Amino acid sequence: MNWKGQEVSLVCFHREDGKIIHMFVAERDGFSEEAIANLDEVLVSHDLETGGWVTDTHVYLLTGSEPGVTVREYLG
C-alpha cells in the first residue's frame, strides 16, 4: 500500500487468543532519523499499543488490531 508517498507492506498475525497484530514494513530511507529514533519504545496511540525496530534497510512497526492487544512480547 502507499502511505504518504511511501510503499508500505502489511502483514497480519493471528494470535492463539484470537487477537490480531499488524506489522507494517517500509524502506528505511523514507524516514528521518528523528522519526525512527525511539521506535523500540512501546507507546500507546488512540488506545493502540505500538512499537517496532529498525534494520539497516527497513523499518518494522507492530500495532494491535484493537485496544488491549499488546505488542511488547514481540519486541524482546
C-alpha positions in Angstrom: 0.0 0.0 0.0 1.0 3.6 -0.4 1.2 5.7 2.8 2.2 9.4 2.4 4.1 8.6 -0.8 6.0 5.6 0.8 5.4 2.0 -0.2 4.4 0.0 2.9 3.8 -3.7 3.3 1.3 -5.0 5.8 1.5 -8.5 7.4 -1.2 -9.6 9.9 -0.6 -12.2 12.6 -3.5 -14.1 14.1 -2.5 -14.9 17.7 -3.7 -18.0 19.6 -6.0 -15.9 21.7 -7.8 -14.7 18.5 -6.3 -11.2 18.6 -4.5 -9.8 15.6 -1.2 -8.0 15.4 -0.4 -5.8 12.3 3.2 -5.4 11.2 4.0 -2.6 8.8 7.3 -2.8 6.9 8.8 0.1 4.9 12.2 1.0 3.5 14.3 2.9 6.0 15.4 5.6 3.6 11.8 7.0 3.6 12.0 8.0 7.2 14.1 10.7 9.0 16.3 9.6 11.8 14.2 11.6 14.2 11.1 9.7 13.1 12.6 6.3 13.9 14.9 7.3 16.9 12.6 5.8 19.6 10.7 3.2 17.6 11.8 0.5 20.0 9.8 2.1 22.8 6.3 0.8 23.3 3.8 3.6 23.0 0.0 3.9 23.1 -1.7 6.0 20.5 -5.5 6.1 20.1 -5.7 3.2 22.6 -3.5 1.0 20.4 -0.1 -0.2 21.6 2.7 0.3 19.1 6.4 -0.5 18.9 9.0 -1.5 16.4 12.6 -1.8 15.3 14.9 -0.7 12.5 17.5 -2.5 10.5 20.0 -1.0 8.0 17.4 -1.2 5.2 13.9 -1.4 6.7 11.5 -0.1 9.4 9.2 -2.5 11.2 6.2 -1.3 13.2 3.8 -3.5 15.2 0.4 -2.5 16.4 -2.5 -4.3 17.9 -5.7 -4.5 15.8 -7.8 -3.2 18.7 -7.3 -1.6 22.1 -5.8 -4.0 24.7 -3.8 -6.0 22.2 -0.2 -5.9 23.4 2.9 -6.0 21.2 5.5 -5.9 24.0 6.2 -9.6 23.9 7.3 -9.4 20.2 9.8 -6.7 20.8 12.1 -8.6 23.2 
